[in-house]
Amino acid sequence: MNGAGSPGYRVVDRDVFHLNSSETPLLLPCDLNEFEFGIKAVSAAGSDPVYWNVTVKLFELKPNNSEHQIVSPGCLGSSSFSSASAGVGLLNPGDSPEEAFTPIDSGGPFCAFQFQPADLKMHTPVRMQVEMGLFSDAALTTPAPDVDPGNNVFSFWLMRTNSGGCP
């Protein structure tokens, strides 16, 4: 995250997510350009090699506390998608790679397939759900067995706020 409108956050320990809720979201500037996060995959020494990907979905919190999945047109307005996925590569036994993902980007080379800052309504909590998928093949078509699928999904809350020179 570089430049104006791109805040830097780093959550190192999953146990701090209880501090992040719809009432205490990560606050993003209204002139946000992009939002990036890092994710670390950990493979046990005796496990099989797998290919992994990450899928991100955004859910807007409504006043009645229900959630509505956000559908984005991308930066060109020519797409319509409700999730963004990226293949990462091969995860070998004993590996623990850390990768960065930019699911929100208003001007990068892939912005037509990324959520846009305007998809996050001002002063409205949004839950970002991040899911790691494991696959037996490089085409990411055959799910791989997972002994603990409960640790493959996490969420955190975001909210665009009126900060600085925004109208």
C-alpha positions as CSV (number, residue, x, y, z in Angstrom):
1,M,0.0,0.0,0.0
2,N,1.8,3.1,-1.2
3,G,0.7,6.6,-1.6
4,A,-2.2,8.7,-0.4
5,G,-5.4,6.9,0.3
6,S,-3.6,3.6,1.0
7,P,-3.4,3.0,4.8
8,G,-1.0,0.3,6.1
9,Y,-2.2,-2.3,8.5
10,R,-0.6,-5.5,9.6
11,V,-2.4,-8.1,11.8
12,V,0.2,-10.6,12.9
13,D,-1.9,-12.8,15.3
14,R,-5.3,-14.2,14.4
15,D,-6.2,-13.9,18.1
16,V,-6.6,-10.1,17.8
17,F,-9.6,-10.4,15.4
18,H,-11.9,-10.3,18.4
19,L,-10.9,-6.6,18.7
20,N,-12.3,-6.0,15.2
21,S,-16.0,-6.0,14.8
22,S,-18.7,-4.1,13.0
23,E,-18.6,-1.6,15.9
24,T,-14.8,-1.3,15.7
25,P,-13.8,-1.7,12.0
26,L,-10.5,-0.8,10.4
27,L,-11.1,2.8,9.3
28,L,-10.2,3.6,5.7
29,P,-9.9,7.1,4.3
30,C,-12.7,8.2,2.0
31,D,-10.1,8.8,-0.8
32,L,-8.8,5.2,-0.6
33,N,-7.1,4.0,-3.8
34,E,-6.3,0.5,-2.8
35,F,-6.4,-1.9,0.1
36,E,-3.9,-4.8,0.5
37,F,-3.5,-7.5,3.1
38,G,-1.1,-10.3,3.7
39,I,-1.9,-13.9,4.4
40,K,0.3,-16.7,5.5
41,A,-0.3,-20.4,4.6
42,V,1.3,-23.0,6.8
43,S,1.7,-26.6,5.7
44,A,2.5,-29.4,8.1
45,A,5.8,-31.3,7.4
46,G,4.0,-34.6,6.6
47,S,1.2,-33.2,4.4
48,D,0.7,-33.6,0.7
49,P,1.7,-30.8,-1.7
50,V,-1.3,-28.7,-2.7
51,Y,-2.0,-25.6,-4.8
52,W,-3.7,-22.8,-3.0
53,N,-5.8,-19.7,-3.8
54,V,-7.4,-16.9,-1.9
55,T,-11.0,-15.7,-2.5
56,V,-12.3,-12.4,-1.1
57,K,-16.0,-11.4,-0.7
58,L,-17.4,-8.2,0.8
59,F,-20.6,-8.0,2.8
60,E,-22.2,-4.6,3.6
61,L,-23.9,-4.5,7.0
62,K,-27.5,-3.2,6.8
63,P,-29.2,-1.1,9.5
64,N,-31.2,-4.2,10.5
65,N,-27.9,-6.1,11.1
66,S,-28.4,-8.3,8.0
67,E,-25.6,-8.5,5.5
68,H,-25.8,-7.9,1.7
69,Q,-23.0,-9.3,-0.5
70,I,-21.4,-6.5,-2.6
71,V,-21.4,-6.9,-6.3
72,S,-18.8,-4.7,-8.1
73,P,-18.6,-3.4,-11.7
74,G,-14.8,-3.1,-11.5
75,C,-13.0,0.1,-12.4
76,L,-14.2,0.0,-16.0
77,G,-17.8,-0.6,-15.2
78,S,-17.9,-3.5,-17.6
79,S,-17.7,-6.4,-15.1
80,S,-20.1,-7.8,-12.5
81,F,-18.6,-9.9,-9.8
82,S,-19.2,-10.7,-6.1
83,S,-15.9,-12.3,-5.3
84,A,-12.3,-11.9,-6.3
85,S,-9.9,-14.9,-6.4
86,A,-6.2,-15.3,-7.1
87,G,-4.2,-18.5,-7.4
88,V,-1.0,-18.4,-5.4
89,G,0.9,-21.5,-6.4
90,L,2.3,-24.8,-4.9
91,L,2.3,-25.2,-1.2
92,N,4.9,-27.9,-0.3
93,P,5.0,-29.9,3.0
94,G,6.6,-27.7,5.7
95,D,6.3,-24.5,3.7
96,S,4.8,-21.3,5.3
97,P,4.8,-18.7,2.5
98,E,3.3,-15.2,3.1
99,E,1.6,-13.5,0.1
100,A,0.0,-10.1,-0.4
101,F,-3.4,-9.5,-2.0
102,T,-5.0,-6.3,-3.2
103,P,-8.8,-7.0,-3.4
104,I,-9.6,-3.2,-3.6
105,D,-7.8,-1.2,-6.3
106,S,-9.1,1.7,-8.3
107,G,-6.3,2.0,-10.9
108,G,-4.1,-1.0,-11.1
109,P,-3.7,-3.2,-14.2
110,F,-6.3,-5.7,-12.9
111,C,-8.8,-3.1,-11.5
112,A,-11.5,-4.3,-13.9
113,F,-11.7,-7.5,-11.7
114,Q,-11.1,-5.9,-8.3
115,F,-13.5,-4.3,-5.9
116,Q,-13.6,-0.5,-6.0
117,P,-13.4,1.9,-3.1
118,A,-16.8,3.3,-4.1
119,D,-18.2,-0.2,-3.5
120,L,-17.8,0.5,0.2
121,K,-20.4,3.1,1.2
122,M,-19.3,5.8,3.4
123,H,-19.7,5.2,7.2
124,T,-21.1,1.7,6.6
125,P,-19.4,-1.3,8.1
126,V,-18.2,-3.9,5.5
127,R,-17.1,-7.4,6.4
128,M,-14.3,-8.7,4.2
129,Q,-14.3,-12.5,4.2
130,V,-11.0,-14.2,3.1
131,E,-11.0,-17.9,2.3
132,M,-8.1,-20.0,1.4
133,G,-8.8,-22.9,-1.0
134,L,-6.6,-26.0,-1.4
135,F,-6.5,-27.9,-4.7
136,S,-4.8,-31.1,-6.0
137,D,-4.1,-29.5,-9.5
138,A,-2.5,-26.4,-10.8
139,A,-5.8,-25.4,-12.6
140,L,-7.5,-25.2,-9.2
141,T,-10.4,-27.4,-10.3
142,T,-10.0,-30.4,-7.9
143,P,-10.3,-29.6,-4.2
144,A,-7.7,-31.3,-2.0
145,P,-8.5,-33.0,1.2
146,D,-8.1,-30.7,4.2
147,V,-7.8,-32.1,7.7
148,D,-8.8,-28.7,9.3
149,P,-11.0,-26.6,6.9
150,G,-12.2,-24.5,9.9
151,N,-9.0,-22.4,9.8
152,N,-9.3,-21.5,6.1
153,V,-11.8,-18.7,6.5
154,F,-11.5,-15.5,8.4
155,S,-13.2,-12.1,8.3
156,F,-12.4,-8.6,9.3
157,W,-14.4,-5.4,9.3
158,L,-13.7,-2.2,7.3
159,M,-15.4,1.2,7.0
160,R,-14.6,4.2,4.7
161,T,-14.8,7.4,6.7
162,N,-14.8,11.1,5.8
163,S,-11.2,12.1,6.4
164,G,-9.1,14.9,5.1
165,G,-10.1,16.6,1.9
166,C,-13.1,14.4,0.9
167,P,-16.5,16.0,0.2
